Amino acid sequence: MPALYIMIPVALLIVAVAIYVFFWAVDSGQYDDLDGPAHSILFDDQDPNHKAGVDEASGKNVQQVDGKKTG
């Protein structure tokens, strides 16, 4: 029985801290965009006009201009 006098206030303190952390996370914007990071892996980050591409057939560096390979 004396242990309950310590455990109940400690449990209430832990619950209060958890509620505070939850509301801090909501206020700081942690839950604003839940779908963006999940969908970002579906999009390709590579730039098609990047000049460091290598032509696999010839092994030469290629440069793309208006969708055409030169080089």
ZIPEVEN-V840284 format. One record per pair of residues at least 24 apart in sequence whose C-alpha atoms are under 6 Angstrom apart, sorted by the first residue. I is the first residue (numbers start at 1). J is the second residue. D is the distance in whole Angstrom. If there is no record, write none. Layout:
BEGIN
i: <I | I>
j: <J | J>
d: <D | D>
END
This chain:
BEGIN
none
END
